[in-house]
Amino acid sequence: MNDSKEILKYCPNYYNIVNFDFQENDLISEKLVNIYKSYVFSINVQNDEELERVQELDRVLSNYIADYLFRSTLQKEIVTVRVKKDNNIIRNLVDIIIKIFSNYEEYTTRKLYISKWI
């Protein structure tokens, strides 16, 4: 089987992300989509860690498209990030994007407590 078809099985939101209609002057969204496309087709399908990471990135960028608050948060935080210069810059950026989303989810998710009536 073709690797690209195998990879797309793990990225159910691929076409929604790639075809996202962002504003003309939104360079950050354009770069994020380009990073996504580059990373998705550069992974090794036999590596479970990379498959998990690409699934998580797919979920994060799907939320980026759907959630305006997360989009603005990511756009603010991604410009302040420093990336190590090593052999895999895209992977480092992907890890940072996922980490920003984790922090966003933790920060914005409310914990609800159900009180017990006596």
Number of C-alpha atoms within 10 A of each C-alpha: 5 6 12 13 11 11 20 16 12 17 20 14 16 21 10 13 21 15 9 14 11 12 9 8 8 10 12 16 21 17 11 20 18 13 15 22 14 13 18 23 15 14 18 13 15 8 9 10 12 17 18 12 18 23 19 19 21 22 18 20 25 18 17 21 16 11 12 11 13 20 17 11 15 18 17 12 12 15 9 8 11 10 11 10 8 8 8 9 12 16 17 16 20 20 15 17 20 20 13 18 23 12 11 15 12 11 9 10 9 8 7 6 6 6 6 5 4 3
